[in-house]
Structure formats: structure tokens, C-alpha cells
Amino acid sequence: MDIQQFRSETRSWLEANCPEEMRAPGGGEADMVWGGRDAEFPSPAAEQWLRVMAERGWTAPTWPAEYGGGGLDPDENLVLQSELRRIKARPPLVGMGLSMLGPVLLEFASDAQRAEHLPKIINGEIRWCQGYSEPGAGSDLASLATKCEDRGDHWLVNGQKVWTSYADQCDWIFALVRTGPSEPKHQGISFVLIDMASEGVSTKPITLISGASPFCETFFDNVKVPKENLIGELNKGWSIAKRLLEHERTMLSAMGGGARAGGFDIVDIARRHIGTDASGQLRSRGARGELTQWLIDSRAFALTLKRWREESKAEGPSPTASMFKLYASELNKRRYELMLQLYGNEMLGWEGEGFDAGNLRHTRAWLRSKANSIEGGTSEVQLNVIAKRVLKLGVE
């Protein structure tokens, strides 16, 4: 199909099928659609938007049509994304199944495994979480100790994961497990899929300083896992793990956002809390300079990120994703620090009378942003990846 014809048909379809309510910015995680066995929708419009987009395969527009995806080529996907931005459409579905697991299943899973899991991800039927970090295996992930034993007709998993985002709300977990205890640590790891409803799986939420958290501890106590849930080869899971981390870091690169990211407009906050002079400029030269520099950096990063994503579509994510994840983490933390300065003492409250509820939400979000340089691999790990795998330092 001619690309202009595709754009015209896409625009007409979106105008006819995207609910008006879904053409406005959301208020954060509460307005997102995560899917799952017991999915809760923020509104009937959100449920309708997921349904029509999933039926067309546009929750995963570039995935093969044989698994329920949209089957779009890169140029068609660019058109779709631009038309979605034009009407300010919210994502119909979010989650680790779409952004992380699905792409590695397409690359490493068998046909039967793809046919089993990909359609459920596309339709939002299953919500996934990630089982990587352990109490003794954080930055040194390859030291993980969760044990997976071959019991003939099934695997038997015992161990613990930590910082498992949304584990208490998810249906399945993709996990790294130790299947080769006598192998060198990077060579004895396998990648398995585990139903969170299995007997022996339990979770415990972890509360952060912000007062809330998506993180959990996840425990496996003699959990039986079907043999067909092993993805790729036995003891070869480290390659899959690294590939998935590239997809995760690509996803996290978007956290830097822009002036209106996170459900607030930082320029509007500056005008309201600093004030403007007769010419419309902020009264504080210092605040004006810091805000302008952040806006320049944010815009430059967004354009660079867009170019990189378009250039990498043919080959997929690469170690370069670590560069963007690292910068996005720092940019997002700078945004919240700047916002804290703009609000002044209005953002110093925690609870009680005299404090605006929205400001208190921002205070908690500022505290939460400190974890940006830890999640998805610490900034120190990203610097090592950049040095070794991007710049090839120390490699002959």
C-alpha cells in the first residue's frame, strides 16, 4: 500500500475509533492500562480503546500478524505513531510484556511458545513482571542463586527475587534461574517463564521512603514449572538476559520526558510559583537560566533519542541503549530537583492540612526519582557497558 494511502486510512480509522476521553494526557500510572487476568480499567473508554487497538494488532504494531500483531513495516509504524501523537492518544496498553518480554520471545522462543504467549500479551490478557535481581545478585546479576532443578517431567524452582516491580499484581514472571550450578556463573543460567498462580509462589511488597512502591520481594518454594517454559537453550539464558536488558533500557530512556511529562507542565509551574514580569519572563534570572538549560537539554535528548530509535529499527536494541538510559536517569532527576526549587516550601510537606494534595504527590515523585539511577541497571553498570561494549575501551 502506498504510504500516503496508509496515512489517510490510518487517520480515518483513528478518528472513528479512538474515544475522545483517550485523547488527553493521563494523570500517571492510575490512568494507564496494564491488562491482566483481573484487569482493572480507569474508565470504560480505556477498556474500549484497548479492545479496538488489540483487534487491529496495534498494541504491538510491528509484531507479526500471525501472532495477532499489526504486521507493520518500519515506515508504516512511523506513520501510525505520528498519527497517534497528532490526536494526543494515550497508549492503549503498557507493560513489560510489550516492551521487554515480547521482543525476546520473537527472537529466542519456539514457534509454539510464541503462539502461546504473544497473542495474550497483545490482547492484554496477561500482565508480566521481571525476575532478575536477588538479595545477593544486584549489579553482579550473574551471581544469582535461584535454583532450578530438572525433575524429569518438570523443573523445580527454589529461591528469591527482589525489586520485582508489580509482582503482587502480575500473572506471570520471566525469570533468570541457576540450572548449571557447576558451570561458570554466566554459563549456568537459564531463562524461564513462571505462572505466578503456581503453588509455592508468594510476594511481599517493599515500601520505599516515598511512602509507596511498585517493588516486591518474590519467593519460590518448590515451585513446579513445565518443561516447555524454558526459553532458548539450557544454561544459555545469559544471552537472552542481556538482550532483554537492552529492550528495558530502551524503554527507560523515555523517562527523561519533556516539559509536560509526568502529568505536570514544568513551565507552567515556574510561571505560577516564580511569577513573570511585564514582558512575560520569569522574575528570577537564576530560575530562568536553569529552566532554559533543562528545556534545551531535554529537547536535544528527545531529538537524539528519536533519531537513534529510527536508525536502530532494522537491527533492534544494542548496548548503545545504556547511554540513553544513563542520560535519561540524570535528566529526570534534574527535572524533579528543578521542580522542587520552583515550588519552594510548598513542596516540603508530607501530609496534613495546609498542603495541596498535588504538591504532596510531587514530593513523593521527587523521592521516587532517586531510584532512576538504580533500576534497569545502576548508572555505574551503564558506564561499564558503555566503556566496554560501545567504546570498546580495553578491548584489543
Backbone torsions as a table, in degrees:
resi	resn	phi	psi	omega
1	MET	NA	136.9	175.3
2	ASP	-57.6	138.7	-173.4
3	ILE	-64.4	-32.8	178.4
4	GLN	-70.7	-36.3	175.2
5	GLN	-65.5	-40.0	177.8
6	PHE	-61.9	-42.2	179.2
7	ARG	-62.8	-43.3	-179.4
8	SER	-63.0	-44.9	-179.6
9	GLU	-67.9	-38.6	178.5
10	THR	-64.0	-44.6	179.9
11	ARG	-61.4	-42.9	-179.7
12	SER	-65.3	-41.5	-178.8
13	TRP	-65.6	-43.0	179.9
14	LEU	-64.7	-41.1	178.7
15	GLU	-61.3	-35.0	-177.1
16	ALA	-83.2	-23.8	-169.6
17	ASN	-116.8	-18.0	-179.5
18	CYS	-84.6	115.7	179.8
19	PRO	-58.8	144.2	-178.3
20	GLU	-57.3	-37.2	-179.3
21	GLU	-62.8	-26.4	-178.4
22	MET	-89.4	11.4	179.1
23	ARG	-109.1	33.3	178.7
24	ALA	-141.2	149.4	-179.4
25	PRO	-58.0	142.4	176.9
26	GLY	-85.7	174.3	-177.9
27	GLY	-99.6	20.6	179.7
28	GLY	114.6	-155.2	-174.0
29	GLU	-59.4	-32.1	-177.1
30	ALA	-64.1	-24.2	-179.3
31	ASP	-97.6	1.9	-180.0
32	MET	-86.7	153.0	177.1
33	VAL	-105.4	115.5	-176.1
34	TRP	-100.6	-16.7	-178.3
35	GLY	72.3	-168.5	178.2
36	GLY	121.6	170.5	-179.2
37	ARG	-59.9	-38.6	-179.5
38	ASP	-116.5	48.5	-174.8
39	ALA	-58.2	137.4	173.1
40	GLU	-114.6	130.6	-177.2
41	PHE	-106.1	140.5	179.3
42	PRO	-67.0	-18.9	179.6
43	SER	-166.3	161.2	174.4
44	PRO	-59.6	-33.3	179.9
45	ALA	-64.5	-38.6	178.9
46	ALA	-64.6	-39.7	178.2
47	GLU	-66.2	-41.0	178.8
48	GLN	-64.7	-41.5	-178.5
49	TRP	-63.1	-41.3	175.9
50	LEU	-63.2	-44.4	-175.9
51	ARG	-60.4	-49.3	-175.4
52	VAL	-71.1	-35.3	179.2
53	MET	-71.2	-38.6	178.7
54	ALA	-66.5	-39.4	178.9
55	GLU	-60.4	-32.4	179.8
56	ARG	-88.2	-8.7	-178.5
57	GLY	82.9	9.9	-173.7
58	TRP	-89.7	5.2	165.8
59	THR	-72.9	-25.4	175.1
60	ALA	-135.7	71.7	-166.8
61	PRO	-61.8	-26.6	-177.0
62	THR	-99.0	-3.1	178.3
63	TRP	-73.7	153.4	-176.8
64	PRO	-59.5	141.8	-179.6
65	ALA	-63.7	-26.0	-178.2
66	GLU	-64.4	-19.6	177.9
67	TYR	-106.2	6.8	179.8
68	GLY	101.0	0.2	178.6
69	GLY	-76.7	177.7	-176.9
70	GLY	-78.8	-21.4	179.6
71	GLY	65.7	22.4	-177.4
72	LEU	-80.1	146.1	173.1
73	ASP	-83.0	170.1	-175.7
74	PRO	-55.1	-40.8	-179.4
75	ASP	-66.6	-41.3	178.5
76	GLU	-65.4	-37.6	179.1
77	ASN	-66.1	-38.5	176.6
78	LEU	-59.8	-40.9	178.1
79	VAL	-63.4	-46.8	180.0
80	LEU	-58.3	-47.6	-178.1
81	GLN	-63.7	-38.4	179.1
82	SER	-67.8	-35.7	178.5
83	GLU	-72.3	-33.7	175.2
84	LEU	-66.0	-40.5	177.1
85	ARG	-66.3	-35.5	-178.2
86	ARG	-59.6	-38.7	-179.4
87	ILE	-97.4	8.0	177.9
88	LYS	57.8	39.1	-178.0
89	ALA	-72.5	138.0	174.3
90	ARG	-76.5	155.0	175.0
91	PRO	-60.9	134.8	178.7
92	PRO	-71.9	-21.8	-176.1
93	LEU	-159.2	139.8	175.3
94	VAL	-130.5	165.9	175.8
95	GLY	142.6	167.5	-176.5
96	MET	-71.6	-21.7	176.6
97	GLY	-63.1	-44.1	-179.6
98	LEU	-73.8	-47.7	-169.7
99	SER	-85.1	-23.7	-172.5
100	MET	-124.7	-57.4	-174.1
101	LEU	-70.3	-48.9	-176.9
102	GLY	-50.2	-49.9	-179.7
103	PRO	-59.6	-36.5	179.7
104	VAL	-78.0	-28.4	173.3
105	LEU	-64.0	-41.0	178.0
106	LEU	-61.3	-32.4	-176.4
107	GLU	-88.4	-36.1	-169.2
108	PHE	-117.8	-20.6	-172.8
109	ALA	-80.3	163.3	175.3
110	SER	-77.7	166.8	177.9
111	ASP	-58.6	-41.2	-179.0
112	ALA	-65.2	-40.3	179.2
113	GLN	-67.0	-39.5	177.1
114	ARG	-63.6	-44.7	-178.8
115	ALA	-64.5	-29.2	-179.6
116	GLU	-77.0	-43.3	-168.4
117	HIS	-102.9	-34.7	-174.0
118	LEU	-63.7	-45.6	178.9
119	PRO	-59.4	-35.1	-179.9
120	LYS	-69.7	-33.5	175.1
121	ILE	-67.4	-47.3	-177.7
122	ILE	-59.8	-39.8	-178.0
123	ASN	-86.2	-1.5	179.7
124	GLY	72.0	26.8	-177.7
125	GLU	-83.2	-25.9	-177.6
126	ILE	-129.2	132.8	175.5
127	ARG	-104.1	130.2	-173.2
128	TRP	-109.2	150.3	170.3
129	CYS	-129.0	171.4	-170.9
130	GLN	-113.9	124.4	179.2
131	GLY	-108.4	81.8	-179.7
132	TYR	-112.4	-71.8	-173.1
133	SER	-62.7	148.9	175.9
134	GLU	-132.9	164.9	179.5
135	PRO	-54.3	-32.3	179.3
136	GLY	-109.0	12.3	-177.8
137	ALA	-145.8	86.3	178.3
138	GLY	-105.3	-93.0	177.2
139	SER	-62.3	-35.9	175.1
140	ASP	-91.1	68.8	-172.8
141	LEU	-60.1	-32.6	-176.6
142	ALA	-67.2	-7.2	176.4
143	SER	-85.2	7.8	-176.4
144	LEU	-55.1	148.0	-173.2
145	ALA	-122.7	-3.0	179.1
146	THR	-55.4	121.0	-169.0
147	LYS	-92.8	134.7	177.5
148	CYS	-128.3	109.7	-175.3
149	GLU	-105.5	143.2	177.1
150	ASP	-80.5	114.7	179.4
151	ARG	-111.5	33.7	176.1
152	GLY	86.9	-81.8	-177.2
153	ASP	-97.7	3.6	178.2
154	HIS	-160.5	166.9	171.2
155	TRP	-94.6	150.8	175.3
156	LEU	-120.9	118.6	-173.3
157	VAL	-109.8	131.8	175.5
158	ASN	-137.6	134.7	178.1
159	GLY	152.7	-165.5	-175.8
160	GLN	-143.8	140.3	170.5
161	LYS	-115.5	157.1	-179.5
162	VAL	-138.1	159.7	-175.3
163	TRP	59.7	34.5	-179.7
164	THR	-81.7	99.9	-175.0
165	SER	-61.8	126.6	174.6
166	TYR	61.3	23.0	-178.2
167	ALA	-58.2	-33.2	-178.8
168	ASP	-75.4	-5.0	-179.9
169	GLN	-118.9	-1.8	-172.9
170	CYS	-99.6	160.6	-176.3
171	ASP	-96.6	-37.4	-179.2
172	TRP	-135.2	159.1	177.4
173	ILE	-131.1	136.4	170.0
174	PHE	-98.7	125.7	-168.1
175	ALA	-133.5	149.2	170.7
176	LEU	-94.6	131.8	-176.8
177	VAL	-135.1	157.8	-179.7
178	ARG	-92.2	108.2	178.4
179	THR	-106.8	-13.7	179.1
180	GLY	-124.6	78.9	-175.4
181	PRO	-62.6	-24.7	-179.7
182	SER	-95.1	-4.9	-180.0
183	GLU	-81.2	156.4	170.0
184	PRO	-52.7	146.0	-165.2
185	LYS	-56.5	-35.1	179.6
186	HIS	-76.2	-17.2	-173.6
187	GLN	-103.0	0.8	-179.5
188	GLY	-113.0	25.0	-175.2
189	ILE	-110.2	138.9	176.2
190	SER	-125.9	160.6	-176.2
191	PHE	-112.5	115.0	-176.8
192	VAL	-127.1	158.1	176.6
193	LEU	-109.7	131.9	-175.4
194	ILE	-130.0	129.8	175.3
195	ASP	-73.4	123.2	-177.8
196	MET	-68.2	-13.7	177.1
197	ALA	-84.9	-0.5	-179.6
198	SER	-65.2	145.8	176.9
199	GLU	-62.0	131.7	179.1
200	GLY	101.2	-6.2	176.6
201	VAL	-95.3	129.9	177.2
202	SER	-143.7	158.3	-179.1
203	THR	-133.0	156.3	177.4
204	LYS	-141.6	115.5	-178.9
205	PRO	-61.4	148.0	175.9
206	ILE	-111.9	121.1	179.1
207	THR	-90.8	130.6	179.6
208	LEU	-95.4	176.8	-179.3
209	ILE	-62.1	-23.2	179.9
210	SER	-72.6	-9.4	179.1
211	GLY	97.8	-9.7	179.2
212	ALA	-150.9	168.7	-178.8
213	SER	-169.2	145.9	171.5
214	PRO	-85.0	-6.6	-169.9
215	PHE	-82.8	150.2	178.7
216	CYS	-142.2	159.7	161.3
217	GLU	-91.3	142.3	179.3
218	THR	-126.4	130.2	-175.1
219	PHE	-117.5	139.7	176.1
220	PHE	-120.4	115.9	-177.0
221	ASP	-122.0	96.0	-177.6
222	ASN	53.1	52.1	-179.0
223	VAL	-85.8	124.3	177.6
224	LYS	-86.0	127.9	-178.4
225	VAL	-123.8	127.4	179.1
226	PRO	-57.9	144.4	-178.7
227	LYS	-58.1	-33.7	-177.0
228	GLU	-70.8	-2.8	-179.8
229	ASN	-90.0	3.2	172.2
230	LEU	-79.5	125.0	178.2
231	ILE	-98.9	129.7	-178.7
232	GLY	74.7	-159.4	-176.1
233	GLU	-87.6	152.5	175.0
234	LEU	-61.3	135.0	179.0
235	ASN	66.9	12.1	179.2
236	LYS	-115.6	23.8	-175.3
237	GLY	-74.7	-16.2	-177.3
238	TRP	-64.3	-36.3	177.9
239	SER	-63.9	-40.9	177.1
240	ILE	-65.9	-41.7	-179.5
241	ALA	-58.6	-45.1	-179.4
242	LYS	-65.6	-39.5	-179.8
243	ARG	-65.2	-42.2	179.5
244	LEU	-63.8	-37.7	178.3
245	LEU	-63.0	-33.3	175.8
246	GLU	-64.3	-40.3	176.4
247	HIS	-65.8	-40.8	179.5
248	GLU	-62.9	-44.0	-178.3
249	ARG	-69.2	-31.1	173.5
250	THR	-62.9	-44.2	178.1
251	MET	-62.3	-46.2	-177.2
252	LEU	-68.5	-18.7	178.9
253	SER	-61.7	-20.9	-179.3
254	ALA	-77.4	-7.3	-174.1
255	MET	-67.7	-20.8	179.3
256	GLY	-59.9	-32.4	173.4
257	GLY	61.2	-160.2	178.3
258	GLY	-137.9	-163.1	-176.0
259	ALA	-61.2	-26.7	-176.3
260	ARG	-110.0	11.3	-178.7
261	ALA	-72.0	158.5	175.9
262	GLY	77.1	11.9	177.5
263	GLY	83.4	11.2	176.9
264	PHE	-143.8	157.7	179.8
265	ASP	-108.0	109.2	-174.5
266	ILE	-66.9	-29.1	177.0
267	VAL	-68.6	-42.6	178.1
268	ASP	-63.5	-39.5	177.6
269	ILE	-60.9	-43.4	179.9
270	ALA	-61.4	-43.9	-179.2
271	ARG	-64.7	-38.8	-177.0
272	ARG	-74.7	-35.5	-172.0
273	HIS	-100.9	-21.1	176.0
274	ILE	-100.0	-36.0	-178.2
275	GLY	88.2	161.0	-178.6
276	THR	-125.6	156.3	176.6
277	ASP	-89.7	-171.7	-176.0
278	ALA	-62.3	-25.1	-179.3
279	SER	-88.3	-3.6	179.7
280	GLY	92.7	0.4	179.0
281	GLN	-84.0	153.2	174.6
282	LEU	-61.1	140.7	-177.2
283	ARG	-67.4	-31.4	-179.0
284	SER	-89.7	118.2	179.0
285	ARG	-63.9	-39.7	-179.7
286	GLY	-61.9	-46.9	178.9
287	ALA	-63.9	-38.6	179.9
288	ARG	-62.0	-42.7	-179.3
289	GLY	-66.8	-44.4	-179.5
290	GLU	-65.3	-41.6	179.7
291	LEU	-65.5	-43.3	-179.9
292	THR	-62.2	-42.4	180.0
293	GLN	-64.3	-40.9	179.4
294	TRP	-65.3	-40.8	179.6
295	LEU	-63.9	-39.3	178.1
296	ILE	-64.5	-47.1	-179.3
297	ASP	-63.4	-40.8	-179.3
298	SER	-65.0	-43.6	-179.7
299	ARG	-66.7	-42.3	179.1
300	ALA	-62.9	-40.7	179.0
301	PHE	-65.0	-42.8	-179.3
302	ALA	-61.1	-41.7	179.9
303	LEU	-69.1	-40.4	178.0
304	THR	-64.6	-42.5	179.3
305	LEU	-63.0	-41.8	179.0
306	LYS	-62.4	-45.2	179.4
307	ARG	-62.2	-43.7	-179.5
308	TRP	-62.9	-42.7	-179.5
309	ARG	-64.0	-39.7	178.9
310	GLU	-68.4	-38.7	179.6
311	GLU	-69.7	-29.1	-175.2
312	SER	-94.4	2.1	-177.0
313	LYS	-59.8	-36.9	-176.4
314	ALA	-69.2	-37.4	-174.9
315	GLU	-102.7	-13.0	-178.1
316	GLY	83.8	-178.7	-178.6
317	PRO	-59.6	157.2	-179.9
318	SER	-143.5	176.7	177.0
319	PRO	-56.9	-19.1	177.5
320	THR	-58.4	-22.9	178.4
321	ALA	-57.1	-28.3	178.9
322	SER	-63.2	-34.5	178.3
323	MET	-63.1	-43.6	-176.4
324	PHE	-75.3	-35.8	176.8
325	LYS	-64.2	-42.9	180.0
326	LEU	-60.5	-48.6	-177.4
327	TYR	-68.6	-38.6	179.8
328	ALA	-62.6	-38.7	178.4
329	SER	-59.7	-47.9	-178.1
330	GLU	-69.2	-36.7	-179.7
331	LEU	-66.4	-40.3	180.0
332	ASN	-68.0	-40.3	177.2
333	LYS	-63.9	-38.6	176.5
334	ARG	-62.5	-37.7	179.9
335	ARG	-60.9	-45.9	-178.9
336	TYR	-71.2	-33.5	175.3
337	GLU	-64.7	-41.4	177.7
338	LEU	-64.2	-42.6	178.4
339	MET	-62.1	-38.7	178.0
340	LEU	-59.9	-42.0	178.0
341	GLN	-64.9	-39.5	-177.7
342	LEU	-67.8	-40.1	179.8
343	TYR	-73.0	-28.7	-177.7
344	GLY	65.1	-141.2	-175.3
345	ASN	-70.9	-8.3	177.5
346	GLU	-68.3	-17.4	-178.5
347	MET	-107.1	13.2	-179.8
348	LEU	-92.2	-10.3	-178.6
349	GLY	-77.1	162.6	178.8
350	TRP	-119.7	-43.6	177.6
351	GLU	-164.1	167.7	175.6
352	GLY	103.4	-179.6	-177.0
353	GLU	-71.7	153.9	177.0
354	GLY	90.5	-3.5	179.6
355	PHE	-121.6	131.7	179.0
356	ASP	-68.1	134.8	-177.1
357	ALA	-60.5	-36.9	178.9
358	GLY	-65.0	-39.0	178.3
359	ASN	-65.2	-39.3	178.3
360	LEU	-63.5	-36.1	176.6
361	ARG	-62.1	-40.1	178.6
362	HIS	-67.0	-35.4	177.6
363	THR	-60.6	-45.2	179.1
364	ARG	-66.5	-37.4	178.9
365	ALA	-66.5	-36.0	176.7
366	TRP	-61.8	-45.3	177.3
367	LEU	-63.2	-41.4	-179.8
368	ARG	-63.0	-32.6	-176.8
369	SER	-63.7	-19.7	179.9
370	LYS	-64.2	-23.6	179.6
371	ALA	-78.9	-8.4	-177.6
372	ASN	-58.6	-34.2	-177.9
373	SER	-84.7	6.2	177.1
374	ILE	-113.0	-47.9	-174.9
375	GLU	-65.6	148.8	-179.5
376	GLY	70.4	17.3	-175.1
377	GLY	102.8	125.4	-176.7
378	THR	-62.3	162.5	178.0
379	SER	-60.4	-34.0	178.3
380	GLU	-64.8	-40.0	176.8
381	VAL	-64.3	-42.7	179.6
382	GLN	-60.5	-41.0	179.1
383	LEU	-62.9	-38.6	177.0
384	ASN	-64.8	-42.9	179.0
385	VAL	-62.6	-44.3	179.9
386	ILE	-60.8	-45.2	-178.2
387	ALA	-63.7	-45.8	-172.7
388	LYS	-84.2	-42.8	-169.0
389	ARG	-103.9	-16.6	177.1
390	VAL	-102.5	-53.5	-178.1
391	LEU	-86.4	-12.8	178.5
392	LYS	59.5	34.2	179.0
393	LEU	-71.0	133.9	179.5
394	GLY	77.8	6.1	179.0
395	VAL	-109.0	120.7	-179.9
396	GLU	-84.4	NA	NA
